[in-house]
Amino acid sequence: MLLSVFVSTLLAQFDVQPPATSADTDCCKSTGTICSVTLVIEHKLTMIFEKDKDLIFPNYGKLRSSKRNRDLSDDEERHVITADGASSRLVITINGQFPGLRIETYVDQTLNVKIVNKLHTDSVTVHFHGVHQKGTPWMDGAAFITQCPILPGQTFTHVFKAYPPGTSMYHAHIGDQRSMGLYGAFIVYPRKDPEVIGLNQIVMLLQDWNHLMDPETAYHRMITEQFEMSSGRVISTTYSIDRAQFSRYEFQSGLINGKGRFYSTATAHNGNPLARFYIKSGVTYRFRLIGAMTLYPMRVFIEGQTFFVRGSDAFDRERRNFSRL
């Protein structure tokens, strides 16, 4: 799901979105012909404050240090990858971030995206979803189909034209590495469209989250069984409406921009910090919604607000109004 909607809102409250390339470089400008980005891919652990080698716990909407027995400052919290805060587990980061930085470019710019694989044993490839790759099919990122995997310690630079304009994403294309965090927003702006360029926008990446699954585990659980360890309950496989088998990948939490809360019951959660967005009353915003889910669809609504769909999968849509959902 790659959806762009406009929202006229009366709410008033902010968050750190995935950083944009323009925040770190000066290359992806509307006047430029080339946009160069480096993506460093490596493993990290959730709920660890690396500076102090400190295990972190959720604490009523904040993060608490186990060493110092105090809540982290806002600046310290920005250096902790939380997911849903249920455990400290291995994830894949891009430039130290989960999910990865937001790549912003303009139509027909030449993208130079350098992939640096710092994983210890795993190969990677990166696919740029929705990009036509006209004349550059070997840059498409599909392992063993259009290009060879990038081995541990190696680098590879994708060179292609940014087209079509719209909201999209880049993500892993080996195994199920996307489920561990190898993905990020990829936005292509039109050259001349004041409605798009000058609009306030919020980027939201959605992910279904499972505490146990890495790419290899997901495969083996699919062909054998998955159990709820505390009770021994067998987690049934999921099916489509035509009874095609999906997976034993269990939805345990939903993440927005890498943050969520684990609910042990329908009403009890662990108090992990959430993604929050500060917005002003009476201002129209563009929400760029990116569905990076492994398996499960997610429904998005904005309580008491009026919005309309602008586009989907980089194609404009008829402006269909939705009111007070």
C-alpha positions as CSV (number, residue, x, y, z in Angstrom):
1,M,0.0,0.0,0.0
2,L,1.5,3.3,-1.1
3,L,-1.1,5.9,-0.6
4,S,-1.1,9.7,-0.6
5,V,-4.0,11.5,1.1
6,F,-4.8,15.2,1.9
7,V,-6.1,16.0,5.3
8,S,-7.8,19.2,6.5
9,T,-7.3,19.0,10.2
10,L,-8.2,20.8,13.4
11,L,-5.8,18.8,15.6
12,A,-2.8,20.3,17.2
13,Q,0.0,18.1,18.2
14,F,4.9,16.2,16.5
15,D,7.3,13.6,15.8
16,V,10.6,12.7,14.3
17,Q,9.8,11.4,10.9
18,P,12.4,9.2,9.1
19,P,15.0,11.8,8.1
20,A,15.1,12.9,4.5
21,T,18.2,12.8,2.4
22,S,18.1,16.6,2.1
23,A,18.7,16.8,5.9
24,D,22.1,15.1,5.4
25,T,23.2,16.0,1.9
26,D,22.9,18.9,-0.5
27,C,22.6,16.8,-3.6
28,C,18.9,16.0,-4.0
29,K,17.7,19.4,-5.0
30,S,15.1,20.2,-7.6
31,T,17.7,22.1,-9.7
32,G,20.1,19.2,-9.7
33,T,20.5,16.5,-12.3
34,I,22.2,13.9,-10.0
35,C,21.2,12.7,-6.6
36,S,23.7,10.6,-4.6
37,V,22.8,8.7,-1.5
38,T,24.7,6.1,0.6
39,L,22.8,3.4,2.5
40,V,24.8,1.5,5.1
41,I,23.1,-1.8,6.1
42,E,23.9,-3.4,9.4
43,H,22.4,-5.3,12.3
44,K,21.5,-3.6,15.6
45,L,19.5,-4.5,18.7
46,T,16.3,-3.0,19.9
47,M,15.9,-1.6,23.4
48,I,19.6,-1.0,23.8
49,F,21.2,2.4,24.4
50,E,24.6,1.8,22.7
51,K,26.4,4.7,24.2
52,D,26.1,3.2,27.7
53,K,25.6,-0.4,26.7
54,D,22.4,-0.1,28.6
55,L,19.3,-2.2,28.4
56,I,16.2,0.0,28.1
57,F,12.6,-0.7,29.2
58,P,9.3,1.1,28.3
59,N,8.0,3.3,31.1
60,Y,4.5,5.0,30.7
61,G,5.3,6.5,27.3
62,K,9.0,7.0,28.0
63,L,12.1,4.8,28.0
64,R,13.8,3.9,31.2
65,S,17.5,3.1,31.8
66,S,18.2,-0.2,33.7
67,K,21.7,1.0,34.8
68,R,20.7,4.5,35.9
69,N,17.2,3.8,37.0
70,R,15.9,7.0,35.3
71,D,14.0,7.9,32.2
72,L,16.0,8.8,29.1
73,S,16.0,12.4,27.8
74,D,14.3,13.1,24.5
75,D,17.7,13.3,22.8
76,E,18.8,9.9,24.3
77,E,15.5,8.3,23.2
78,R,16.3,9.2,19.6
79,H,19.3,6.8,19.8
80,V,17.3,3.8,20.9
81,I,15.5,1.6,18.4
82,T,12.3,0.4,20.1
83,A,10.0,-1.5,17.7
84,D,7.2,-2.4,20.1
85,G,9.4,-2.5,23.2
86,A,8.6,-6.1,24.1
87,S,12.1,-7.4,24.0
88,S,15.7,-6.8,22.8
89,R,15.8,-8.4,19.4
90,L,18.0,-8.2,16.3
91,V,16.9,-5.8,13.5
92,I,18.4,-4.5,10.3
93,T,19.1,-0.8,10.2
94,I,20.0,1.6,7.4
95,N,22.5,4.3,8.4
96,G,21.8,3.3,12.0
97,Q,18.0,4.0,11.6
98,F,15.0,1.8,11.7
99,P,13.3,2.2,9.3
100,G,15.8,3.7,6.9
101,L,16.2,7.3,5.9
102,R,13.7,8.9,3.5
103,I,15.1,9.3,0.0
104,E,13.6,12.4,-1.8
105,T,14.4,13.1,-5.4
106,Y,12.8,14.7,-8.5
107,V,11.5,13.3,-11.8
108,D,14.3,12.3,-14.2
109,Q,17.1,12.9,-11.7
110,T,19.8,10.3,-12.0
111,L,20.0,8.4,-8.7
112,N,23.3,7.1,-7.5
113,V,22.4,4.9,-4.5
114,K,25.4,3.3,-2.9
115,I,24.6,0.1,-0.9
116,V,27.1,-0.8,1.7
117,N,26.5,-4.3,3.2
118,K,27.9,-4.4,6.8
119,L,26.0,-7.5,7.7
120,H,28.3,-10.2,9.0
121,T,27.1,-13.2,7.0
122,D,24.0,-12.2,5.0
123,S,23.8,-11.0,1.4
124,V,21.4,-8.2,0.5
125,T,19.7,-6.5,-2.5
126,V,17.5,-3.5,-2.5
127,H,14.5,-3.0,-4.7
128,F,13.1,0.5,-5.5
129,H,9.4,-0.2,-5.6
130,G,7.4,1.4,-8.4
131,V,10.5,2.7,-10.3
132,H,10.1,1.7,-14.0
133,Q,13.9,1.1,-14.5
134,K,13.5,1.7,-18.2
135,G,16.8,0.9,-19.8
136,T,18.3,-0.2,-16.4
137,P,16.6,-3.5,-15.5
138,W,19.9,-4.8,-13.9
139,M,19.4,-2.1,-11.2
140,D,16.0,-3.4,-10.1
141,G,17.3,-5.2,-7.0
142,A,15.6,-8.6,-7.5
143,A,18.3,-11.1,-6.3
144,F,19.3,-13.8,-8.8
145,I,16.8,-12.4,-11.4
146,T,18.0,-9.0,-12.4
147,Q,21.2,-8.7,-10.3
148,C,23.6,-10.6,-8.1
149,P,23.3,-10.2,-4.3
150,I,25.6,-7.8,-2.5
151,L,27.9,-10.0,-0.3
152,P,28.9,-9.1,3.2
153,G,31.6,-6.4,3.1
154,Q,30.8,-5.5,-0.5
155,T,29.2,-2.3,-2.0
156,F,27.1,-1.8,-5.1
157,T,25.8,1.4,-6.6
158,H,22.4,1.6,-8.2
159,V,22.3,4.1,-11.1
160,F,18.8,4.9,-12.6
161,K,16.4,7.6,-13.4
162,A,13.8,8.7,-10.9
163,Y,10.4,8.0,-12.5
164,P,7.4,8.1,-12.0
165,P,6.6,10.8,-9.5
166,G,4.8,9.8,-6.3
167,T,5.0,8.0,-3.0
168,S,7.0,4.8,-3.0
169,M,9.5,2.8,-0.9
170,Y,12.8,0.9,-1.2
171,H,13.1,-2.5,0.5
172,A,15.1,-5.7,0.7
173,H,14.6,-8.3,-2.0
174,I,16.3,-11.3,-0.4
175,G,14.3,-13.6,1.9
176,D,12.2,-11.6,4.3
177,Q,14.8,-9.0,5.4
178,R,12.1,-6.3,5.0
179,S,10.4,-7.8,8.1
180,M,13.5,-7.0,10.1
181,G,13.6,-3.3,9.0
182,L,15.4,-3.2,5.6
183,Y,13.1,-0.6,4.1
184,G,12.5,3.1,3.8
185,A,10.4,5.8,2.1
186,F,11.2,6.8,-1.5
187,I,9.5,9.9,-2.8
188,V,9.8,11.3,-6.3
189,Y,8.6,14.9,-6.6
190,P,7.3,16.4,-9.9
191,R,9.4,19.3,-11.2
192,K,6.6,21.8,-11.2
193,D,3.6,21.3,-9.0
194,P,3.1,23.9,-6.3
195,E,0.3,21.9,-4.7
196,V,2.8,19.1,-4.0
197,I,6.0,21.0,-3.4
198,G,4.7,23.6,-1.0
199,L,2.4,21.4,1.0
200,N,3.0,20.3,4.6
201,Q,3.5,16.6,4.6
202,I,3.8,13.7,7.0
203,V,5.4,10.4,6.0
204,M,4.1,7.2,7.8
205,L,5.7,3.8,7.2
206,L,3.5,1.0,8.5
207,Q,4.8,-2.5,9.5
208,D,3.4,-5.6,11.1
209,W,5.7,-6.9,13.8
210,N,6.5,-10.3,15.2
211,H,8.9,-10.9,18.1
212,L,10.4,-14.1,16.9
213,M,10.7,-14.0,13.2
214,D,13.8,-13.4,11.1
215,P,13.8,-14.5,7.4
216,E,15.0,-18.0,8.0
217,T,12.7,-18.6,11.0
218,A,9.7,-17.4,9.0
219,Y,10.4,-20.0,6.3
220,H,10.9,-22.9,8.7
221,R,7.8,-22.0,10.8
222,M,5.8,-21.9,7.6
223,I,6.7,-25.5,6.6
224,T,6.5,-26.8,10.2
225,E,4.7,-25.2,13.1
226,Q,4.8,-22.1,15.2
227,F,4.0,-22.2,18.9
228,E,3.0,-19.7,21.5
229,M,5.8,-20.6,23.9
230,S,4.2,-19.8,27.3
231,S,1.1,-21.9,26.6
232,G,2.2,-24.3,23.9
233,R,-0.6,-23.1,21.7
234,V,-0.1,-23.8,18.0
235,I,-0.3,-20.7,15.9
236,S,-2.4,-21.6,12.9
237,T,-1.4,-20.6,9.4
238,T,-3.2,-17.7,7.7
239,Y,-5.2,-18.0,4.5
240,S,-6.6,-15.8,1.8
241,I,-10.3,-15.7,1.1
242,D,-9.8,-18.4,-1.6
243,R,-8.0,-20.6,1.0
244,A,-4.5,-20.1,-0.4
245,Q,-2.0,-20.6,2.4
246,F,-0.1,-17.4,3.5
247,S,2.2,-18.0,6.4
248,R,2.5,-18.7,10.1
249,Y,3.8,-15.1,10.6
250,E,1.8,-13.8,13.6
251,F,0.8,-10.2,13.9
252,Q,1.8,-9.2,17.4
253,S,2.1,-5.4,17.1
254,G,1.7,-2.7,14.5
255,L,4.5,-0.2,14.0
256,I,4.4,3.4,12.6
257,N,7.9,4.7,11.7
258,G,9.4,1.9,13.7
259,K,7.5,2.5,16.9
260,G,4.6,0.6,18.5
261,R,3.2,-0.9,21.7
262,F,2.8,-4.6,22.6
263,Y,-0.7,-5.4,23.9
264,S,-0.6,-8.5,26.1
265,T,-4.5,-8.2,26.3
266,A,-7.0,-6.1,24.4
267,T,-6.6,-3.4,27.0
268,A,-3.1,-3.9,28.6
269,H,0.0,-2.6,26.9
270,N,3.7,-2.1,27.8
271,G,3.7,1.7,27.6
272,N,6.3,1.9,24.8
273,P,6.7,5.4,23.2
274,L,4.7,5.9,20.0
275,A,5.3,8.0,16.9
276,R,3.6,11.3,17.3
277,F,3.1,14.2,14.8
278,Y,2.8,17.8,15.6
279,I,0.3,19.6,13.4
280,K,-1.4,22.9,13.4
281,S,-5.1,23.7,13.5
282,G,-6.7,24.7,10.2
283,V,-3.7,23.6,8.0
284,T,-4.0,21.1,5.2
285,Y,-1.4,18.3,5.3
286,R,-0.4,15.6,2.9
287,F,0.0,12.2,4.5
288,R,2.2,9.8,2.6
289,L,1.2,6.3,3.8
290,I,3.6,3.5,3.0
291,G,2.6,-0.1,3.7
292,A,5.8,-2.0,4.4
293,M,4.0,-4.9,6.0
294,T,5.3,-8.4,5.7
295,L,1.8,-10.0,5.4
296,Y,-1.1,-8.3,7.0
297,P,-3.1,-5.3,5.7
298,M,-3.5,-2.4,8.0
299,R,-6.4,0.1,8.1
300,V,-5.6,3.8,8.7
301,F,-8.1,6.3,9.9
302,I,-7.9,9.8,11.3
303,E,-10.6,10.4,13.9
304,G,-13.0,13.3,13.2
305,Q,-11.1,14.6,10.2
306,T,-11.9,15.1,6.5
307,F,-9.5,13.9,3.9
308,F,-9.3,12.8,0.3
309,V,-7.1,10.4,-1.6
310,R,-4.6,12.0,-4.0
311,G,-2.8,9.0,-5.4
312,S,-1.9,5.4,-5.0
313,D,1.2,3.5,-6.2
314,A,2.5,6.6,-8.0
315,F,-0.8,7.0,-9.9
316,D,-3.1,9.9,-9.4
317,R,-6.6,9.1,-8.3
318,E,-9.9,10.8,-8.6
319,R,-10.3,13.1,-5.6
320,R,-12.6,11.1,-3.5
321,N,-13.7,12.7,-0.2
322,F,-13.8,10.8,3.1
323,S,-15.4,12.7,6.0
324,R,-15.2,12.1,9.7
325,L,-14.0,8.5,9.7
